[in-house]
Structure formats: C-alpha cells, structure tokens
Amino acid sequence: MRRLHPIAREVDPSAVYGDLQFPSPIDRPYVALNFVTSLDGRVAVDGRASGLGSASDRAVMRQLRARADALLVGAGTVRAEPIDPRVPQELSDARVARGRPPQPLLVLLSASANLPDRKLFHLPGVPVVILTVRVADVGQLKEVAPAAEVVVLGESWIDPAEVVGYLHSRGVESIVCEGGPVVAGELVAAGLVDEVFLTVAPRLVGGASPRLLEGPLAAAGLDVRLALLSAFEQDGELFLRYRIGRE
C-alpha cells in the first residue's frame, strides 16, 4: 500500500491508522464515520456493504475499531448482513495496555425492535447496548439479544443528539459509526460528525443501492465542507481520511 498524502511512502495495510488517536471534545464524544463506497458513491452491492470492501479495507476497519470506545450501527445494517465487531487479539491487548476494555462497546439503534438473531449477540466478551424507543417491543429485543443491555431513548424516534449524549454520560470519548446511511445522514445533519474515513472501491455498481448519506434529514440538503487529512492507495482502492470543517 502507498500513502499518497501528506507524504508519499510505502506502508503495511495493517499499520494504516495504527498510531491514530481520536481527540475528545469537551461536551460530547468524538464521532467518525467509516464507510466503503463504489466509485459511483454506492455503499452496497445486492444490499450488502461486504460486497465492496477488500481484505485491505477490512484490515483498516479493524484498526479504526480498535481506536474507538464505541461502534455505532443501525438496525438496517444488522438486518442486511452478519457483523462481527471484534478486534483481533493483538489489537485487543493494545487496548488493554491503553487502559481500555478489550473490545469496544457495540451500540445498536433499533426504533422498531426488529432485529434478527445474529451471532454478534452471542459473542463472549463483546458488550452490546441496544438503544430503542418507548413504543418498541422491548421484550422482543431481550429475547433476540438476552445478554445485551436495552436502553429506551425517546418516544418513537431515536434522536442522534440523545444517542451521543447518552454515550457521553457513560464515559464514551470516541464513536465510530459503521452504518447505515440513514444513521450517518442523521449524524451529519445534526452536526455531530467530526471525521469521515472513506474507502473508495474501484468499481461501478449503479442500480438503486443507497448512497453514503440517506434519510429525510440528508434529503433536505447538506453542504458540509471537509479537509483531506490523508490518502492511501492499493490496487486502485483509495483509503481517505477527512476532517469536517467547522465555521
């Protein structure tokens, strides 16, 4: 893999973002999006993001996960494909050495309580919190994920600001959001995203696949400026890191 910016040099894919440290804003956790898209801006092939990412993309994703206190995922992503949020042993040991739990907290958003029975709900050592609403069937969530902590936020809609505020109250200092596009759109529209990690796969997929940002808040129109912090390339695949500008 080659780093193209800010200084060009050869790097090991597993070492990309290996020295990453998220700053911690005073009033809320630091929030980053981590997505893979096709060259035409689509985030899924046949409904699954895993159809776009390469082995290098997965290595980069593990590094980002290892640096986060919490991973944030929407229910639609869980329904679309299996997710294994665990970081490997060497990265887990490094987390412990930094005074962090071995695995990041997995935070799932589900306003409908419609979650499938997935392996991720039965992984030892992976703490899971499901954030939902009062009108949802909490009993159904506890049946699907008996070991997960279920927390009610709001009446019928999960406000992204409440999500970030709640995690801040739990001592979470950094969040990496891995999907889906509606969750990302709401976070960006609310001004809660600080960085974007974007893998661009050298593919054109077309069709009606969702874009990086979806949902009513994103559809209302956004004009968010970003600054490029770094760029890597391997086999035509780009790994981009942007910081969102603030007025």
N, C-alpha and C positions, 0 to 999 in steps of 0.2 A: 504494500500500500504506500502511496505517496501523499505527503502533506503538501498542498498547493499554497496555502495561506495560513499564517502570515509569513512563514519562512519555509521554502520548499526543502523537503528531505524525505528519505525513506523511513517508514515506521512499520512496526508489527501491528496488525489489526487488533490483537488482543490488548495492546497498550494504548490504543486511542482513548482519550479521556481518562487514562489511568491516574493522572495527577489532578483530576477535576475536583474542585471544592466549590459547593454552592454557597454564596453569601446568604445571610439570614436577615431579611428586613425586620425592622423592629416590631411592626404591628401585625405581621402575618408571615406564614411560611413562604419561601421562595418557590415559585412554580415554573416548571418547564414542561413543554410538550415534546414527546418523542414519537415520530411517525415515519413510516416509509410510504412513498408515493411513486406512481409511474411518472414518466416524463410528461404525460398529459394531465397530471395532477390528480389521478385517482388513487384511492387508498385501499382498494380491494380488488381481487380477481375472483369471480364467482362467489362474492360475498365474504372472502377471507383475505386478511392482510398478509397472512403467512405465505400466500402465493406470490408475493412480490419480493420479500426480503431474502438475501443470500446468507451464507454462513458468516461472512464478514459483518453483515448487518446484525446478525444475532449476537456476535461477539461484542460489538459496540453496545447493543442493548443491555447486555449483562453488566458491562462497566457502568452504564448510567444507572441501572437499578441498584448496583452496589453502593452508589453515592447518595441515594435518596433515603430519607426517613420513611416515606410512604409512596406507594404506587397507586394511582387513581385510575379506575377503569369503570366504564359504564356497562349496564346490563346487556345492551345490544351486542357489545363485543364478546361478552361471555357466552351469549346465545349463539353467536356466529361461529366460534371456533374454540378449541381447547386452549387453555392458558396454563403455563407452568411458570409462576413468578419467582421461583427460587434462584438465588445466585449460587454459583459453584463454591466448593469448599474453600478454595484459596481466597476468593473474594469475601466469603463469609468470615474467615479468620481475620482478614484485614479489617472488616467492620468491627469485630470484637476488640481488636487492638486499638481502634479509634474510640472505644467506649460506647459503641452502638450495639443493638441487638444483632444476632447472627443474620436475620432476614428482615428486609423492610416490611412494614405494615402494608397489607393489601387492603385497599379501600374500594368497595364496590358500591355503585349507585344504582338503586332499583326503586322507581316510584310505583311500579306495577306488581312487584313481588314475583314476577315471572322469571325465575332463574332455573336453568336445568341442573340436574345433579351432575356436577363435574368433579374430576379428580382433584382440582385445586382446593375443594372443600374438605379433603381428607388427607392433605399433605402434612406430615408431622413437622412441627417447628415453624410453620408459616402462620403468623397471626392474621386473621381476617376480620374486618369490620364491614358490615353491610349498612349503608345509610339509606333509609326509606322514609315514607310519609305515613300520616295517621290513617289515611283511607286504604292503605295497602293491607294485605293479609300477612301480618307478621308471623302468624303460626306456620304459614306455608314456607316462609323463609327459614324458620328454625328447623323445619322438617327436612328441607333440602341441605341446609348447612348447619347441622347441630352444634358444631364447635365454634361457629362464628358468633361474634358479638353483633347484635342488631340494635341500631340506634335510630330513633324517629326524629326527623328534622322536617318541620313544616307540615302543612295540611294535605296538599295534593301535588305540590311541585317542589323539587329539590333545588333550592337557591344556591348557586355556586359560591356566593359570598358566605353563606351559612356553612357550607362544607369546609371551606378554607378556614373560617373562624373556629369551627368545631375542632379541626385537626390542630390548629394553633393552641387551643386550650389543652390538648393532650400532649403538648410539648413537641409536636412535629415541626421541624425547621425547614424541611425541603420536600417537595412533592414532584414526582414525575408522572404526568398523565400520558397513558398509552392508548387512549381511545374511549369512546369512539368520536367520530367527527362532530356529533351534536354536543357532547360534553366539552370538546375542545372549543367549539364555536361559542358556547355559553361562557366559558372561562375567559376567552379573548374579549368578547363583547363587554364583559364586566370589568375589564382592565386588570385581571388577576394573573396574567401570564408574563413572566419575566424573560424567558428564553425559549427558543424553538430548536430542537435537534431534528434535522430532516435528512433522511436517506432518500435519494432520488435514484430509482432503479432505471436502467437503460431500456425501458420498454414502453410501448404504446398499447393501451388496453381498450380505450374507447368505452362504449356502452353507457349504461346508466349508473355505474358504480359511484358511490359518494366521493366528494372532494374532501380535502383536509378539514375544512370548516363547513358544517351543515347546521340546520335547525333554524327556527324563526328569528333568533337574535342575529345570527350571521347573515341570514337572507335580507335583513333590514338594511344592510350596507355597512361595511367596515373599511377604514383606510388607516391601517396600522403600519408604521414605518419600522424597519428592522436594520440593524447593523451587523454585517458579517464578521464573526469572530475567528472562525477557522474553516478550512475546506480540505477534505481528503478525497482521494480517488483511488479506486482499484477496479480493474476490469470494466471500466466505463461507468461504474457505480459511484455516485457522489455522496459524501457524508458532510453535511453542512451544519454549522452552529451559528445561530443568530441571537442577538440580544434585542429585545423590543425597546424601541425608543420611548422616552418619556418627555412630555412637554415641560 
